[in-house]
């Protein structure tokens, strides 16, 4: 009897290899390598479909939102391979991830492979032998509700993007995009920056000092003035964003004069303890990780971006180290709970484990994600020490974080007490003579660390000007005890604007509002960065002026599409489609065509786009700063212009480009005038080129100061169409430009200097052997020679103008050096590497400082500087890099979202 053969299909080759190792010869495990098909671009549709109902979206909106799918060009070979494998199989197991994406991939595989053998849906949340074998015994049918939800999401995103993005192209800039979640995320970042721009800092003062219990031998402690003459002294949280003291707080604002007067008046005063309050302190552990909380905590503790976190977690999951990393649930299975409790008792002692297991309930309404938290894989966990030889770098750090959080979640509460002491004295002199000055201090004493022995959750930067009270330990004292005071000083403070979002806090904000899905946050944040809407400064997300223009257009003309509540409602509706409580065609019809409910007049997206009316592009792309100064978002970047300056008729007002390193909240009126003075858009006229007669100007640009020639305005036929005019302008000669050299400034450069710069690239001569022309020119990384595709670095900027052909040929005769020039001396020397036996040094490279032993290079992490790195840390970094092996070449794999039509209707049109 012939042997039964079973085909298992997963998404990733890594998963396929791992699962194959757990199954016998009866199984063949193949990978689809993500999605195999998707909605094509309308321009890529077959010619006979471009003018039909699918022509606009690749979706027939008038006939049940029927989608048209095509297999990706680079997946046709893979699909053929899967079909061949299926011919030899008696059963097909679809083992894609158990979420909407995975369910959709499984459905598309069925639609494309058209299996004639039994099909089973195989699901698991971790890739271990036990989990895979259990999954084989507990297969299920394909969940068409999940597929419906994913298809609805894909069609929704296509309608949203293809209707709204063209408006951005016409009114803001070509190539921009709008999206259901990305636009709202961008709005959040922009609104926070608007708050920072409108913020008015408030100055306030207080008094701080060091106190000790007289004659007790106890350690001294710090305390601050909190009350004066019975009135509470204002702190940062008592002021609003306009810099005004909130009336309801009842606090008084100390001036510098008052604070210094109090310090002087307390000189020699007798302090005593006025009151002491002690309360028990209990702190519970955080729940195990969900997708969202993992991204947040990895950002805070490991400085990993959301994309980096998810990519690293994917690798850990596929190699069997953690459970599935896309989940809304913080709950643990019974096996995982037992494993965590057992490991906590073994490592920390039985007293660190509570009597009963801790249960964590999911707050998520949706059912599309895995039903267990992210945790170490298996029915018993491997400690970080046990996987240290197998994992390194980001994978080891993330595994350790997940392990700590999981074990700590089943540990006992941290116990202790918090104490607050009030002390005071009578002011002896000055304006407040005879009044009571009250000081206070607080501290926490942990008597039992509990889960803190394993893990402590990080926090985001908070708004306001005050930090949290520290965990300083207070000495033993009692009410009435005398105190000695020292180091009394008047301290000035300024309130801080709301903190910018980091990736971690933006993820938290999106989740709290119910916008999008945690599994998509990494892609969303990457998209708004790639589109140029958001820049990263350290950990902070800074919106660009382009984002201001895009958000303003959306707020004024697509208000309900970027409304936070409406976007969250859409997510809840998609969850209901996933559970079968809502029908996808009716929902899409309401969204696109409108139905008289929900929104004002029941307007749908189609009518909204059709009835936009005139949009003033100049107004949309403008942001008023103040005093007649505004920012404009132009084709080549943002610039500031002074509308109050007198100009001749037909002339532009003074303009200046805004450098990339100036954040929107930093562009004050003073900064704007500084930019305008440094180099207006019209530039400083240096003179005229004696050969061409063109004016030569020096100006400040987005990428630094430069000189350029002013070409005469072209005379074009006014009857030309817009397209013909664009082609004609593109064919015109471009003005010569040249960046200033390092020792040149806008104020000092002369016409002769400018003409010299504009002479570049300079022809040095012709190579007698190859006949190729050799030129000297200035580039992004400095001056260099170029002969065909062969470039060589020049020793100085001056050499561009003086080097002879003989000297150039001599440079080319030398072996080509890797890198830019002769090696610069190391920044630091850190001894000898124990593995290679070679000197370890810190060098400055193209992408920042790095540590090397001459064989292995490792860029310094963000939190490590050339000055702070220790020899031990350098050796550790090199060891991690060696363990990671050589970087693998990236291969482009298309894995965009794919969808399905309802099972009851005819098969979706496909190619």
N, C-alpha and C positions, 0 to 999 in steps of 0.2 A: 504494500500500500504506500503510495507516495507520501512524503513527509509534508505536513502542513507548514505553510510559510506565512508569516504575518509581517505586514509593513506598518511601521510606526513613523509618523511625520511630526517633527517639532519645528520650531522657528530657527534655532541657532545651531551651527555646526558643533559648537562647544557642548551644548546640551546633548546633541546626537551622540557624540563620542562618549560622554559620561554615561548616558542611559544604555548605550550599546554594551558597555562593560558590565552592566547589571543583568542583561538579558542573555538568553542562550542563542544557539545557532538557528533556532526556529524564527528568530526575529531579525529584521533588517530595519535599522533606524536611519532615516534620512532627514535632512533639514530643508525647509522651504526658503531659508534665509530671509525671514520676515514676510511681508506681504508679497503676493505674486501679481496682483493687478489692482487697478484703481481707476477713478475717473480720469480720462485723458484731458489735456488742454484742448479747448474747442478747436484751436488751429491744427491739432493733430488728428482730428476726426477724419474718417474716410470722406472723400470728396462728395459723395452722394448724400452725406448726412449733415454737411456744414450749413445747408440752407433749410434744413428740416427742424423739427421740434427740439432736437438735441443740440442744435448749432450754437446756442448761447452759453449753456452751462455743462453740456454733456449729460443733462438731466432734462427729461420732458416734464416740465412743470404743469402742463395742461392735462396730463394723463397719469395722475397718481404719483407724480414725482418719480417717474421711472428712470433709473440711472442707466447709463451705458458704460460698461467696463472694458478695459483693454489690459491684456497681460503686458507688464513692463517689458520693454525691448531686451533688457539685460536679464530677464527671467524666463524668456522663452526656452532657452536651453535647459534650464532647471526644471521647468514644467515637463518638457519632453523626457527628462531623466526620471521624474516621478511617475510619469505614465508608464514607462518601461518597467520600472520597479513594481508598479501595481499589477501589471499583467502576470507576474509570477507569484502574486500574493493571493491567499485565500481569505484574508481579513485585513481591514484597514483600521488602524488606530490613529485618531487625530489627537495628538498630545500637546497642542498649543496651550499657551497660558490661559488660566481660567479667569478672564476678564473680558470686557467688551472687545478689545482689540484681538485677543486670542480667539474668541468665539467667531469673530468676523473672518479671521484668517482661515479658520477651519471651514467655514461656510464657503468661502471663495475656492478653497481646494476641492470641495465636493463639486461645486459648479463647474470647475475647469477640468478636473480629472474624470468626472462622471463615472464613479466606481460601480461595478456590477457585483461586487462582493459585499458582505456585511460590513457596515461602518459603525465603529464604536468611538465615543468621545471619552478620552482618558485624561483625568485631571489630577494634579498633585500640587503641593505648595512648597515642596523641597525636593532636591534631587539626591536622595539617598536610596540605598538598595531597598530598605524596608518600605519607604514611601512609594517607590516605583512598583514594587510587587503588590502592594495594597491597591494601587490605582488600577492595575491590570484586572484585579478581582472585582472592582467596583466602578465599572464604566457606566456611562449614561448616554442619553440622546442629546443631540445638539440643541442648545437653548435658543430658539428662534427669537424670543423676546430680547435677549441680549444683542443678537445680531441686528434686530430692528432698531434698537437704541443706537448702535454704532453707525448704522447706515443713515439714520436720521441726523446724527451729529455730523457725519461727513457731508451730506447734502446741505445741511444748514450752513456749515462753514463755506461751502462752495458758493451758495447764494449770497451770503454776507460779503465774502471777499470780492466776488465778481461784480456785485452791484455798487459797493461802497468804494473800493480801491480806485476805480477809474475817476471818481470825483476828486480823490486826493491827487491823482496824476495831473488832472487839469488845473486844479486850483492851488496846489502846493508844490509838488515836484514829481517828476517821472520816477517810476519804479517803487513807489511806496505801497504799503499794504495795510489793510484794515482787517481785523479779526475779532470774533466774538469775545475772546478772553484777552488777547494781546492788547486790544484797544482800551479795555477797562483797566488792565494792569498799567498801561502807560498813563492813563488818566490819574490813577492813584499817585504815581511818582510825580507827575506834574502838579497835582494839587498840593502835595507836600512842599514842593519847591515854591509854589505861590505863597503858602503860609510863611515860609522862610523869608521870602522877599518882602512880605507885608509886616513881618515881625519888627517890633520896636523894642530894643533891649532896655531893661530897667536896671539902674544901679542901686544897690543897697549895701548897708554895712552892718557888721556885728562885732562882737568882742570874743576872743578866744583866749584860753589860758590853760596852764598846767597846774593841777592841784594834788595835794597829798594829805593823808590823814596825819595830823600832828603827832609825832613821837611814836607812831605805831609800827614803823618800819615796813609798811606796805608800799607796793609800787605806786608811782604817780599815775594820774590819768588825765585826759584832756576833756574839757567841757566848754560849751559855748553859751553866750548870753542869750537867753530866751524870753526874758521879761524885764521890763523897766517901769518902775512906778506902777506895777500891777497890770500894765499893758503888754500883750504879747508882741515880741519883736518879729517883724516880717522876714520871711525867707523867700526863696525864689518862687515857690508854688503859690504865693500870695499875690502875684502879679499876672495880669492878662497879657495876651500877645501884642497889645498896643503899648505895653510898658506902664500900664496904670495899675495902681494898687486896688485890688478887689475890695469893694466896700464891705461886703458881708463877712469878710474874714475877721474884722475887728482888730487887725494888727496895725502896728505903727512902723513907719519906714525910718530907719536910722540914717542920718546923713554922716558924712565923714567927720564933720565938726562935732556932732553929738557923740559918735563912737570914740573919738579921741578924748573928748571931755570926760566920758565915763571911765576910760582907762586911767586918766590922770587922777580922777576923783576916787578911784579904788586903791590908789597907792597907799599901802599901810593899813587897808581895811581888814577887819576880822571876818573871815568866812566860816560858816558853819553849815552842817548838813541840815536842810530844812525838811526833807522827806525822802523816803526810800520805798520803792515799790518793786516787788518781785512777783513774777508770774511764771507758771510752768510753760515750757516750750515743747511743742511736738511738731514734727515735720514728717510727712508721708513721702514715700518714693514716687517718682513720676511713672506713668504707665509705659509699657513697652512701646517701641517705635511703630508708628505708622509711616507711610510715605512722606507725609508732610512734616512730621516732627523729626524724622531722620534728616531731611534736607535742612531744616532749621538748625538742628544741633550740630550737624557736620559743618555747617557754615560758621557757627559760633566757635566751636572747639577746635576744628581741624582746618578752618579757613578754606574749605572746599566749596566750589560753586555748586549750584543745584545740578547742573549738567554733569559735572565731575563726580558728584555724589552718586547720581543714578547710574552713570557708566560703570563706576567702581562696584556698586551694589549688584549690577547685572552680572559682572564677572564673578563675584562671590556666589551668587545664586546658581549660575550655570555650572560652576565647578563644585557644587554641593556643600558650600560652607554656611549659607544662610537660607532661610525660607524666602518665598516669593516677595519681591520688594515693592510691589504695587498693591497697596492695601489701605483701606480706611479703618480697619479694625485694630484696636489695641489689645484684644483678648488673646489669651494663650490656650493652647490645647491642654488637656489633662496631663499628657505625657511631658509637654514642655514645662508646665508648672511644677511637676514633680522633679524634673531634671534641674530646674533653677533652684528649687528649695534644697535639693540634695547637695548641689554644688556649693550653695551659700553656707550650709552647715559644715561641709568638709573644709572649706577655705577659711571661714571666719568664726565658726563655733556654733553650736545649736542655739545659743541664746540670741543669735542674730536672725533667727527664722521665727516668724509668728506662728501661733498655734494652728491657724487655719490658712489655707491658700488665699492669696489676694485675687479678686476678680475685677476685671476692668471691662466696662461696657462701652460699646461703640456708639458714638453720637451720629454717625453717618446714616442718612436715610437710604442711600443707594445700595443696591445689592450686587453691583457689577464687579466688585473687587474681591480679593481673597478674604477668607473669613478668619484669618489669624494674623497677629502682629508680625513684624520683622524680627526674627530671632535667630540664634545659631541653629543650624540644621541638626536633625537627629533626635532620638529619644534620650540621649545623653550628650551634653555639650562638651566640645573641646575647648580648653582654656586658651587664651592668647599664647601662653608659653608653648602649648602643644602644637600650635600651627605656625609658630615663628619661623621654622625652617622652610615651610611651604609658601608662606605669604611674606610680602615685603612692601615697603612704600605705602601708597594710599590704601591698598587692599588690607594690609595688616592693621593700619590705623583705624579703618572703618570697621573691620571685624571686631577689634578690641572695644570700640565704642558700642557696638551692638551687643556684644557679650556682657559688658558692664551694665548697660541699661537693663537688659533682660534679667540678669541675676539680681540686680538691686531692686527690681520691681516686686520680687517675692521676699524681700528682707524686712526686718522690723523697722518701726518708726525710729527716727532720731529723737532723743529725749534730752532735755536740759531745762534751763530757766533763763528768762530775760529780766534784767534789772534796770531800773531807771532811778537815778539819783537826782534830787533837786538840791542845789546849794545856793547860798546867797550871802550878801553883805550890804551894808549901808554905804552909799556914796558919801565920801567925806568932804568933798569940795567941788566947786564949779557949779554949772547951771543946774545940776540935779542933786545938789547937796541935800542929804537927809532922805533921799528916796531909796527904795529897795532895788537892788540889781540881782535878778535871778538867773542862775546858770543851770544847765542840765547836761547829763551824759547818760548814755545807755550802752548796754553790752549784753551779749549772749554767751552763756556758758553751756557747752555741750557736755552732758554727763554720760551719755551713751550714744555712740555714733550711729548705730544701726546701719541702715542702707548707705549712709555716707562713707562707710568703710570701703564701699565698692564704687560709688558713683555719685556725682552731684550735677544737677542740671544747670546749663548755662542760661544766661538772661540777655535780652537785647538792651541796647542803649535806651534810656528813658528820656522823656522830655523834661524841660525845666532846668533849674540851675543847681539843684541840690542832689547830692549823692545819698545813698542809703547809709543808715547807721552801721558802723562796723561791728565786728564780733569782738571788740576789745573787752578784756576781762577787767571788771571793776574790783577794787580792793574791798575787804570786809569793813563795813562802817555801820554806824547807827545814827538815828536822828539826834541832832544836838552835838555830834562830834565836831571839834574845831578842825579847820583845814588851813593849810598854808598855800598861798597862791604865788605863782611865778610866771614869767613870760606872758603877762597880759598884753595883748596886742589888738589894735583895731584892724579888722579885715574888710576889704572891699570886695564885692561880688557883682557880677553881671548876669542877668538871666540869659539862658540859651534858647535859641529857636528850636522848634520841633526837630528831632533827629531825622536825617534822611533815611529812607528805607535802605536796608541791606537786602541781599537775596533772602536771608532767613526771615526778616521781619515782613518782607513783601509776601512771601509764601504764607506766613501766619495771617496777614491781613486778608489775602484772597480766600483762605480757608474759613476764616471767621465770618466772612460775608457770603460764603456758599458759592463763590464764583469759580467756575472751572473745576477740574479734578486734580488732586495732588499728583497723580501720575503724569499730568501734562504740564505741571508748573515749570519743570526744568526746560522743556521745549519752549514754553511761553517766554520765559526770561531770556533765553538765548535768542529768540526771535526779535524781541524789542531791542536787544543789544546789536544784533546783526543788521537791523533796519536803520540803525543810527538814531533811534529814539532815546536811548539811555547809554550813558558812559559809566564806567566804573572808576571810582577814585578811592583807592584802598578797598574797604568793604562796602562803601556807600554807593548807591545808585543815583547818578546825577542826570536829570533830563536835559536833553539838548533843546536849543531854540526850535529846531525842527519839530520836536515833540509838542512844544507849545502851540505851534501852528496847526498841527494835525488834531490835537485834542480840542482846540477852539472850534475848528470846523465841525468836528463830530458833535460837540456839545450844542452848537447853535443850529445845526441842520439835521442831526441824527440823534436827538437827545435821548430817546428811549433805548437806542441801541447801546449807549454807554452808561445807562442808568444802572447803578449797582443792584438795586432791588430787582429790576426786570431781568438782569443777567442771571441773578441767583434763581429767579423763578424759572427761567429757561432750563437751568441745570436740574432743578427739581422735576420739571416736566420730563426731561430725558430719563431721569431715574424711574419715573412712573411708566414710561414706555418700556424700560428694561424689565419691569416686573409685570407687564401686561395690563396695567391699569389705564393706559392711554393708547390711542391708535395713531400711528406715525403719520399717515397721509393727512388725516384731519388736522393734526398739529402743524405740520408743514404748511398746509393750506392756509391756516389761520395766520401763521407767521408771515407768509409771503403775500397772500392776497388780502388778508384782513377779513374780519367777519362781524364787525360791529360790536365787539366786546373787548374788554381788557384795556385797550389803549383808547385815547381820545378819538372818537368817530371810527374806532375799529380799523385804523389805517394799517395797511400791510407794508412790507418792505418795498414791493414793486411801486405802489403809489407814492410812497415817501420819496423814492429816487426820481420818479417822473415829475413830481411837483416841487422840486427844490427851488425853482425860481432862480433869479440872478444871485450869484455869490460873488461878492467883491473880493477878488483874490488878494489885492494889495492890503485890504483891511484885515483879512484872515491871517495874513503873514506878518502882521505888525503887532508888536507888544510895546505899550507905552511904559516908559520908565518914569518920567516926570519932567516938568519944566521944558516942554517942547522937544524932549529927546525920546526917540523910540528905536526899537530894534526891528529890523526887517530880516526875514528869512529869504535869502536870495538863491539864485540858481547855483552859485558857487560857495554858498555858506552864509552865515548870519553876519550882519553888519549893523552898526549904529549910525544914526543920522540926526543932525541937529536942525530941527524945523524952525527954530527961532533965529537962526543966522540969516542975515540979509543976502539974497542971491539975485542975480540978474534973471530976467524973464527967460524961461526955457532951460535954465540951468538947474542941476540937481543941488540939493542942500549938501553941506559938508558931510562926508561919510568916512567911516573907517571900519575895517574888518575886525571881528571879535575873535581873539585867539581861542583855541580849543581849551586852554587851561583856565579860562575865566568862566566859572559856573554862573548860571542865571542870577542866583541870589547875591553874587559878588559884583554884579554890574550895577553899581550905584551911580548916581549922577556924577560924582567926582571921578569915578573910574571911566565913565563914558567920555567925559571931557578930556581926560588924560589920553585915551585912545585917539580921540579926534585931533588932539594937539600933536600927538606923536606921528600921525600919518593919515591924513584925510584920504578919502577914496580917490580924489583927484590927484593926490600926490604932490611932491615938491618938484617944480620944474627946474632941471639942472642946466638946460640949454637945448640946442638943436644939433642933430647929427649933421656935420658939414657935408656928408655925401648925399644923404637922402632928404635932408631938410626936416625930418620928423622930430617932434619934441621928445626929449628924454626926461623921464620923471623917476623919482625915487619914492617908494611908498611902503607902508606896512601891510603885509599880507597875512593870510591865515596861517601860513607855514613860515613866517618870518619876513624880514625886510628884503626888498628886491628892487631892481631897476627894470624899466621897460620902455619901449618906444610907443608913441601915440600915432596910430595909423589914421589917415583921413576917413571920415564917414563914407561908407559905400553908397553909391547911387543906384538903387534898385528900382525896377519897374513897379510902380504902385499897383499895377493890375495883377501882380503875381499872386497865386494862391498861397495859403499858409505853408503847404508842403514844399512848393517850389521856392518860396522865400527861404525856408529853412535850408534847402539844398544849396541855394546860391550863397548863403552866408557861410555854410560849411566849406565851400570851395574857395573862399577868400583867403589870402595869405594871413598867417597869424603873426602878431607882434613878437619881436625878439624880447626875451626876458633873461634875467640873470640874478641869482641869489647873491646877496652881499657876502664878502669873505668874513672870516672870523674877526679880523681887526678893523672892519669897516662899520660905520654907523650911518643912520639916515641923516644925522645932522652934519657929519663931516665929509660924506662922499661928494666927489666933484664930477663934472662932466667927463673929464678924461678917464677917471676911474670907471664910470659907468660904461663908456664906449669900450673900454678894455674888457669889461665883463661881458658885454654884448657880442664881443668878437668870438666868444666861445660857442661851440667847440672849435678849437684851432687846429688846422691841418699842420702836422709836424713834418710830414713827408711820406714817401712811398717805400715800403719794404722791397728791396731789390730782389729778394728771392721769390716771394709770393705775389708781388705786385699789388698787395693790399695797402690801402691808405691807413696811415696811423694818425689818430687825432688825440689831442689833450682836452679834457673836459672836466667839469665839476659834476659830482653826483651826490646822491643821498648820503653816501658814506665817505665823501671826501673826493679829492682830485685823483684822476686816474687816466691811463692811456688805454686806447681801444684800437684793436686791429682785427677787423671782422668780428668774431665772437670772443676773441681773446682779450681780456682786460688785465691791466697791471696797475697796482697802486703807485701813485707819485709820492715823493717824500714830502712835498709841501705844496701849498696853494700857489706860491710864486712860480713853481716849476711849470705850471700850466702855460705860462706866458714865455718862459725862457728856454725850455728844454729843446735841444737840437735833435736832429734825426739820428746822429751817431750815438748820443746819450740814450735815446729811446731804444735803438737797436741793442745797445748794451744791456738795458733792463730786460728786454725780451730774450736775450741770450742766456740769462740766468734761469735756473729751475724755478718753476712757478711755486710760490709759497701758498700754503693754505691759509686763509684768513686775509685780513686787510693789509697788513704791513709787517714790518719786523716786530717780533713779539715784544709787547710792553712788559716792563718788570712786574713781578707779582705784587699784589696788594699786601699779602701777608704770607709768611712761611710757617707751617704748622707741624714740622717734624717729619717722620717717616711712616709710610703706610705699612702695617704689619703683614699684609698679603703680598703686595707687589715689591716691597722693600725700597720704593722710590719716594723722593721728597713730595710732600703734600703742600700745595700752595693754593692761595685764593687769587683768582685773576678776574679782570673786568672784561666781559665778553659782549658780543653784539646784543644779546638778550639779557644782559645784566651780569652781576658777579656770579662766579661759579668756583667750585673747588675741584682740583684735579691732581692726580699723581702722574700725569703724562700719558696714562693709558685710558683711564676712566674719568669722564667729566660729569659733574652733577651741579645743576643750577641751584643756588641757595634758595631755600624756602622763603616765603614772604616775611616770616617772623624772625629771620636770621640775617644779620648784617655781617659784612667782612670784619667789622671791629668786634662783634660779639661772639662769633663762632669759636668754639673751643676745638683743640686737636681731636678730642674724643668724638665730638659731634661730626667733625669732618670725616673721620674714618668711618663712622656709622653711615653717613650719607653715601660715601663711595661703595660701601658694602651693599647697601640697598640697591644702588644702581647696577652693580654687577649681578646681583641676584635676579633683577628684573630682566636681564638679558638685553640684546639689541632691540631697538625700537622696530616694531613691525610696520611694513608699508601699509598705508591706508588704501583700502579698496572701497569704491563707492557702491553702496548698496541702497537701493531705493526701498524704503519701508513706509511709505505714506499710508494713511488710513484708507481702508477699503470697506465697501459696503455690500449689502445684499438687498434684494427685493423680497417682499413677504413670501413665505414658502407656498402659500396657497395659489399665487398667481403664476403665470407662465414664466419660464426662466428668463432672467434679465438679459437684455441684448448684450452680446459680447462678441469680441473679435477673436 
